[in-house]
């Protein structure tokens, strides 16, 4: 098994956050259990949760699997997979009628969480790339 390095630890953290974060934020009465949401809106919320789970799983696999491609290729895949969910979350604000949070406002706004996750992924990539290049 690969050793735990600072970059791997950060990518593991953000991949786990990507896998679980949407379920923590959306599996409640304001989202998936909201009786005011039409079924198709719930469908897309469920799709988003599943997308996060899949991207996080790909990130974890790429971080910890030694047999798939070079270490540099796995690092790029892990960083990309752990970042895509957060990039698309930031882009969602450009669509009509969207907001980063529903009232009542609780927790950190998505822009802060997404920005922090992307910053950690950038740091993780830089640390691992430096380590890989010696």
PyMOL commands that set and color helices and strands:
alter all, ss='L'
color gray80, all
select helices_A, chain A and resi 6-26+39-64+71-94+110-133
alter helices_A, ss='H'
color red, helices_A
deselect
rebuild
show_as cartoon
